């Protein structure tokens, strides 16, 4: 069994799971969530870890471990981990998985469930807020716009920010962002603290 990362040492010590932290309802909910359907097909071969570009740079990031923790129902620990937000969704894991499991989709489903419960990583919150405010993933600085003009490149297309806000409001994104109770990776206090 793969060694546990520092984030999971409290729950998985020496390959043992603290049964007090198991949430069986979480497993059922995850399997009903788009992307979580194949959760129990993973037999922990570890090919996804060796295929994962994020794992190459972050030794504590192991897709198979995240999937294993989900199978065990370790919801609280998963939701407290920044790792559920780090998947690049490159699908190298899927391409090499002998069972056709989609760890990237499972991890995204876990992150979506966390977001529904008011938990988000600071990078996602900032990106979503920028989209809400500008209609773009990144705000284009004025100096870059001027450089484009200077070298003869066309102006960037205008974004109908009101349409973007209307669309995102219909999804509940704006409300969920403002009501996030926990922002991982930031020094913001939890709501109510």
C-alpha positions in Angstrom: 0.0 0.0 0.0 1.3 3.5 -0.8 2.5 5.5 2.0 0.2 8.2 3.3 0.8 11.9 2.7 1.1 14.2 5.8 -2.5 15.3 5.2 -3.8 11.7 5.6 -1.6 10.5 8.5 -4.3 11.0 11.1 -6.7 8.7 9.3 -4.6 6.2 7.4 -1.7 5.1 9.6 0.2 2.1 8.5 -2.5 1.2 6.0 -5.3 1.3 8.7 -8.4 3.4 8.5 -9.9 5.1 11.6 -13.5 3.8 11.4 -14.7 6.8 13.4 -14.1 8.9 10.3 -15.8 6.7 7.7 -18.9 8.3 6.1 -20.7 5.6 4.1 -23.3 8.1 2.9 -20.5 10.0 1.2 -19.5 7.0 -0.9 -23.1 6.6 -2.0 -23.4 10.3 -2.8 -20.1 10.3 -4.7 -21.2 7.3 -6.8 -24.4 9.2 -7.8 -22.4 12.3 -8.7 -21.3 12.6 -12.4 -17.7 11.4 -12.5 -18.0 9.3 -9.4 -19.7 6.3 -10.9 -16.5 4.1 -11.3 -15.2 4.7 -7.8 -15.2 1.1 -6.7 -13.5 -0.2 -9.9 -10.1 1.0 -8.8 -7.9 -1.7 -7.4 -5.0 0.6 -6.4 -2.4 -0.5 -9.0 -0.9 3.0 -8.8 -0.5 3.5 -12.6 -2.3 6.8 -12.2 0.3 8.1 -9.9 3.2 7.3 -12.3 1.2 8.8 -15.1 0.2 12.0 -13.3 2.1 15.2 -14.2 1.0 16.8 -10.9 2.5 13.9 -8.9 5.9 14.5 -10.6 6.0 18.0 -9.0 4.2 17.4 -5.8 5.2 14.2 -4.0 2.2 14.3 -1.7 -0.3 14.2 -4.6 -1.4 10.7 -5.4 -4.6 10.2 -7.4 -4.9 6.6 -6.3 -4.7 7.6 -2.6 -7.5 10.2 -3.1 -9.6 7.5 -4.8 -8.8 5.1 -1.9 -9.8 7.6 0.7 -13.1 8.2 -1.2 -13.8 4.4 -1.3 -13.2 4.4 2.5 -15.7 7.3 2.9 -13.1 9.7 4.4 -15.2 12.7 3.4 -14.0 15.2 6.1 -10.4 14.4 5.4 -10.8 14.7 1.6 -12.7 18.0 1.9 -10.0 19.4 4.2 -7.3 18.5 1.6 -6.0 20.9 -1.0 -5.2 17.8 -3.1 -8.8 17.5 -4.4 -8.3 20.8 -6.2 -4.9 20.1 -7.8 -5.9 17.7 -10.6 -5.0 19.2 -14.0 -7.6 16.9 -15.8 -5.1 15.9 -18.4 -6.5 12.3 -18.3 -3.1 10.6 -18.4 -4.5 8.5 -15.6 -7.4 7.3 -17.7 -5.3 6.6 -20.7 -3.1 4.2 -18.7 -5.6 2.7 -16.2 -6.0 -1.0 -16.8 -9.6 -0.9 -15.6 -10.7 2.3 -17.4 -11.2 4.1 -14.1 -11.2 7.9 -14.5 -9.4 9.2 -11.4 -9.6 12.7 -12.8 -13.4 12.6 -13.0 -13.6 11.0 -9.5 -11.4 13.8 -8.0 -13.4 16.5 -9.8 -16.6 14.9 -8.4 -15.2 15.1 -4.9 -14.2 18.7 -5.4 -17.7 19.5 -6.7 -19.3 17.9 -3.6 -16.9 19.9 -1.4 -17.9 23.1 -3.3 -21.6 22.3 -2.7 -20.8 22.2 1.0 -19.1 25.6 0.9 -15.5 24.5 0.6 -13.3 25.8 -2.2 -9.6 26.3 -2.9 -8.4 29.9 -3.0 -7.1 29.5 -6.6 -10.6 28.4 -7.8 -12.3 31.1 -5.8 -10.1 33.8 -7.3 -10.5 32.5 -10.9 -14.3 32.3 -10.6 -14.4 35.8 -9.1 -12.3 37.1 -12.0 -14.7 35.5 -14.5 -17.6 37.0 -12.6 -16.0 40.4 -12.7 -14.4 40.5 -16.2 -15.9 37.6 -18.2 -12.4 36.2 -18.6 -10.3 33.7 -16.7 -7.5 36.3 -16.4 -7.9 40.1 -16.5 -5.9 41.5 -19.4 -3.8 44.4 -18.2 -4.1 47.7 -20.0 -0.4 47.6 -20.9 -0.8 44.4 -22.7 -3.8 45.8 -24.7 -1.6 48.8 -25.6 1.2 46.5 -26.7 -1.2 44.6 -28.9 -2.3 47.8 -30.6 1.3 49.0 -31.0 2.4 45.8 -32.9 -0.8 45.9 -35.0 -2.7 43.0 -33.4 -6.5 43.4 -33.3 -8.3 44.4 -30.2 -9.4 41.6 -28.0 -13.1 40.9 -28.3 -15.3 42.7 -25.8 -17.1 40.5 -23.2 -20.7 41.2 -22.4 -20.1 41.1 -18.7 -23.8 41.4 -17.9 -24.6 38.2 -19.9 -21.7 36.4 -18.2 -23.1 37.5 -14.8 -26.6 36.5 -15.7 -25.4 33.0 -16.8 -23.3 32.4 -13.8 -26.0 33.7 -11.4 -28.4 31.2 -12.9 -25.9 28.4 -11.9 -25.7 29.7 -8.3 -21.9 30.3 -8.6 -21.9 33.8 -7.3 -24.0 32.9 -4.3 -21.9 29.8 -3.5 -18.7 31.9 -3.8 -19.9 34.5 -1.4 -21.2 31.9 1.0 -18.1 29.7 1.1 -17.6 28.6 4.6 -14.0 27.4 4.1 -11.3 28.6 1.7 -8.4 26.2 1.4 -5.0 27.7 0.8 -5.8 31.1 2.2 -5.5 32.8 5.6 -9.2 33.8 5.5 -11.1 32.7 8.6 -14.0 30.3 8.2 -17.5 32.0 8.1 -18.7 32.4 11.6 -15.2 32.6 13.2 
